[in-house]
Amino acid sequence: MKRFGRIMLWAALVLVAFSYGNFQGGFAAWFLFYATFLIALYEWLTERYALRSSTSTRRLSSHRLTAGQTLEVDVLVEVQGKFPLPWVVVEDSLPTRLLLQSGSNRELHFPGFDRKLRVTYHLQNMPRGKYTIGDTHLVTGDVFGLYRKEAVHRRSDEVTVYPRVMPIKYWHSVHKFNTGNSYAQNRMTEDSANVIGVRDYAPGDRLSRIHWRASARTGSLKTKEFELHVTNDMMFFLNRTARDYMGASQQLFELAVTTCASLSKYALQRKFSAGLVSYGRDRMTIPQSRNEEHYFRIIEHLAVVQPDGDSEFRDAILREVNYLQRGSTVVLVTPVLDDEIVKLIGFLEYRKVKAELFYVVGGRTVDETDHARIGKLSTLGVHTYLLHEENDLEDAVRGPAAYASNS
């Protein structure tokens, strides 16, 4: 209807100008008619032939990047026919988050009779995530600005930006009990099923571990304690609780994700077993494994996670720790260190579950209360690593008591 209305309007203007020329006569009247007729013809040709059979191709420098890298986008537009284009605007559809990274994904060209246009733009400092670069829009019009014509080339290109992975040469905790000759089995000490004592039953203990004689003798449930079996099997717990990051910058969560990605890569490169628990709006549990494909499962998940959980971090730990292999090490990555976390780690230690804590501080100040809690964890034999920025990670994991240099 809009196109039909435009045609009828120009036809009416030409008819009026022709009638005026016949009625008035003279140079001015007929000049007005010819000028109106030529403009109407030009507008009709523009509508009919501008961007007719136009095509475009888009090439990305890469579909997989690491956070902080630059994505180069190259768009080549080809226009069929010989109708001149006074101006053309070429624009790619970008997600809102990428628009902030773009110098310009929209360019104005004056091609005239040129049949090919090239648009190149760069998305610098790409943020972690998975993005879709959508359709390519071409817009042109007449020289008078009376008419605009748009062509949309439907396409979709996915780009995955993975978290940064910091190089780690040595993680003290992983090698602390490694005896060398047991490396092939990824063990740090010899396995033993010898019972060395009993303790009070704790929620989550298997029924097969209950010492029924001791339970009957004392009147309360008792659980068998075996000789310590510690392995290089790691389970990483990433805190995604929204309220724990509230008021902090996005960089705090990015630091937590980078920590998980770097440590899991370190473990898997050395053929240790690693897994990931990530509770947010979606609940993801990647079981422990030690093959290379397993790392891609972890890193693919870490590419898209956000701090969008509404449940407590400790609930995720209590729920999943019961399914861990005996002797696994729990690695907690969290921006919050409160009394509940300290009690939880004490509970894990009571159940002979080795724990490591990576306290993601960012630009915040570590106060005396934090140092007191870190001291309590130290008495339990738990290493606490303070992380202010990504570059702290390699230095932090070198020593057994990273908190000592920050206290």
N, C-alpha and C positions, 0 to 999 in steps of 0.2 A: 504493500500500500504506500509505503514511503517513497519507493522508487517510482511508482506510478504517479503519485502526486507531484514529484519533482518534474517528471516528463510533461505532465499536463500544465504545470506552471510555466515552463519554458515555451511550450507550444502556445499558450495564451499570450505570453509576452511578445513572441514573434508575430502572432496574428494581430495584436493590438498595434505593434510598430508598423506592420504592413498596412493596416487600415489607416493609421495616422499619415503614412506616406501618400496613400491614394487621396486622402481628404485634404491634406495640407499642401502636399507637393513641395518642390524646392530641394536644394542640396541638403539642408540640415535634417529634414524629415526623412529623406531616403538614406542618409548616412546613419541615422539612428536605427533604421530598419536593418541595414546591412551589418552594422556593429552588433545588434542584438542577435541576428541570425548566426553570425560567425561565433559569437560567444556560446550560444546554445548548441551549435554543432561541436564546438570544442569540449563543452561539458559532456555531451553525449558520447564523444569518442573517448574521453577520459574514463567515464563510467564503464564503457564497453571493453576497452583494450588495456587500461592501466593494470599492471600486475597480472595480466592474463597469462596463464600457464607458468607462473613463477615457481621456482623450486629453491630449496635451501638445504644445506647439509651442515651438521655441527660436529666438531671434533673437540674432544676433551684431552688435555694433556695426560690425564690419568683418571680412572674410576675409583681408585683406592689411594688414599693419602693418609698422612699422619698429621695430627693436630698441629697447627702452626705453619704448615706448608702452603704454597700458593697453587691455585688451580687456574690454568690458562684455558680459555674458551675461544674457539675460532669458528665463526659462522660465515659460510660462503653462500651468497644469494645469486641466483641466475634468473634473469627475466627474458622470456621469449618475446618475439615480435620486435617491431621497429618504432613503436610509439614512444616518444620521448617522455621521460619522467622528470619533472622539475625538481622534485624533492622526494626522499624516501626515509622513513624512520624505521630502523630495525631494532627490535627489542625482544629479549628472552624473558620468559616467565621464571622468576626465582623465588624460592621460599623467603619469607619475611626475614628470617635470621641471616640469610646470605646477602640480602640487600644492603645490610650494614657493612659487609666486607667488600662490596663491589665499588670500584672506582666509578664505573659507568657500564651498565649492561644495556644501555640505550644510546644509539648513535644516529645522527642526522646526516644524510648524504644528499648531494646534488648530482645525480648521475647523468642527466641529459639523455644522450643516446648510448651510454655505456650499458652493457648487458650484464656485467658482473660486479658485485659489491662484496667486500670483505670487512667483517667486523671482528675485532679481537679485543677481549677485555680480560682482566685478571681479578680473581677473588683471592685476596691476600689474607694471610693468617687465618686459615680455615678453622672454624671451631669443630670440636668433636661432634659426631652425629651422622645420621644417614639422611641424605637430601635427594630431592627429585627436581631436576631442571626441566621445566615443562615446555610448552609450545613456543614457537618463534612467531612473532607478530610483525607483519609488514604493513605500514601505513603510508599512503601517498595521497595526492590530491592535485588540484589545478593551481595555476599560478596566481589566481585571484583569491584563493582561500575560501571559495564558495562550496567546494565539494571535497569530501574525504572518502577514500576507499581503503578497506583493510583486507588483508589476506592472512589467514592463520594456518601455519604449518604444524600439524599435530605430531608431537613426538614426546618422548620421555626418556631422560638419561639419569640413571641413579649414580650417586656418588657417596661412597662410604668413607668417613674420616675417622680413623682409629685414634685412640688415646696415645699420647707420647709414652714411649718406653725408655726409661733411663737405664744406661748400662750399669750392671752390677757385677763386679769381679769376685766378690767374696761376701758371703753372708755368714756371720759368726755362728748364729744359732743352728744353722743347718749342719755345720761341720763339727759341732762341739763334741759329739760322742762318736763320730765316724771312725771305725776301726780299720778301714782300708780293705781288709780281706772280705768284708761283708758288703762291699759297695755294690756288687752285682745284684744282690737281693734288696738293695736300697735300705739296708738296715743300719742303725747306729749302734745297737747292742745286740747280743744274742737273744733269740726268742726263748722263753721258758714258760712252762705252764705250771710251775711249782707254786703251791699255795704257801704264802709266807705269813698270812694273818687274816683277820676278819675286821670288818668295820660296820658301822650302822648302815642300814639300807638307805639309798638315796633314790628319789624318783627317777625312773628311766633305766635303772639297773635291770638286766635280764634275769629271768627266773632261774636260768641255768647257773647263775653265779651266786645264788642264795645258799648260804651254809645252814642247812636245815638243823643239824645237831646243835650248833651254837644258838640258833634262833629258838629252838625248843628249850635249851638250858637257860637262856636269859629272858625269854618271854617276849622278845622283840626281834624283828627281822634283822639278820646279819648277812653281809655280803662278803664273799671270798675276795682276798687281795692276792694277786699274783706277783711274781717278780716283774720288775719294771721292763716293759717292752716298748722301746721307743724307735720310731722309724723316721725316715725322711719323707713321709707322707704328709702333705700340707692341705688344709682346708681353709680357704680364705673367706672371711665374712665381711662384706661391704655394707656399711651403714648407709641406708637410703631413706631413713626417716626424715620427713620434710621438716618437722619442728626442730630437729637437731642442726639444720643448716639455716634456719630462719634468722634473718638479720645479717648473714654473712654473704660475701660475694660468691659468684658462681665459681671463681677460681678455687675456693676451698673444696668444693666437690670434685673439681677437675684434678686437684692434687690427690684426693682419695682414690680416684679412678686410676690415675697414673701409677700410684703406689701398688694397687692390685695388679695392674698389667705388668709392671716391671718385675715384681716378685714372682708372679706365676711363670713368667717367661724364664727367669733365672732357674726356678725349680725344674721346669720341664726340659730345659736345655741340658740339665745334668741328669736327666732320666729319673728324677724324683716324681712321685705321684702328687698331683695337685687337682684341686676342685674349687668350686666357687659357690657360695650361697649369697643370693642377692634378692632381698625382699623389698619390694616397692609396690607400686600399683599392680605390677605383675610380679609373681613369685617365681624366681628361677633358681633351680638347684642343679648345678653341673657336677656329677659325681667324680670322684677321684680317678685319675688315669694318668698315664705317663707318655702317651704317643703324641706326635706332632700335630695330628689333626685335632687333638683335644685342645691344644692351645688356640686354634682358630675358633673353636666354639666359645672359648672364654673371651677372646678379644672381640669377636663379633657382638657378643652381648654387651661388653663394656663400651662398645662404640655408641650404643643407643641409650644406656641407662640414664635416669634422671633421679634427683632426690624427691620422689613423689610418694613415698610410703606413709601410711598413717598408723602403722603398728609400731610397737616398741622394738628397738634393736635386740634387746635381751630376749624377747619372745622368739625371734628367729633363731637365735643361738640355742636356746633350750629345746626348741622343736627339732633342730637338725643334728645336734650333737649326739643324740642317741643312736644315729645311724652311721656314725663314723667307725672306721676300722680301728681296732685296738692299737694304741701307740701313735695315733695321728697327732699332728700338731695343729692347734687352732690358731689362726692368724686373724686378729681383729683389726680392722681399719675403720676408725671412727673419729669424728670431730668432738665427741663428748666423752669426758672422763669424770664420772660421778660415782657416788657411793654404791649405786646399784651395779655398775659395771665392776667395781672392785669386789663386791660380794659374789657376783656371778663368776668372776675369775677364780676366786677362792673356792667356790663350789666345784669348778672344773678341776682345779688342782687336787681337791679332796677326792675326786673320782679318778685321779691319775691321768687327767687329760692335760697335756702340756699346752700352754698358751703363750702367745706373743702378742703384744699390743703396739700398734702404730697409731700414735695420737696425732691426728692432723690438726695442727694449730693455725697454720697460715700466718696472717699478719696480727693475730691476737696475742695478748700478753699472758704468759703462764704465771699464775699467782701462787701464793703460799699453799692454798688449799690443794691445788693441782700437785705441787711438789710433795705434799703430805701423802696424797693418794699414791703417787708414784713410789714413794718410800714403802708404803704398805705392800705394793705389788713386788717390790724388790725383796722384801722379806719372804715372799712366797716363791722366790726364784723366777719371777716373771720379768722378762726384759721389756722395757717401755722405750719406744723410739719417738722422739719429738721431731715433727716435720713442719718446718716453716715454709719451705718452697721445694720445688722438684729437685733442685741441685743438692739438697740436704740428704737425699735418700741413700746415695752410695756411701757417704761418710758415716751415716747413722748406722747402717747395718754392719759396719766393720768391727765394732766393739760390742762387748756383752752388756755394757751399761751406758747406752747413749744418753740416758737422762743425767748422768753424772757431769757431763760437760755442759749441760744446759741448766743445771740447778744453781 
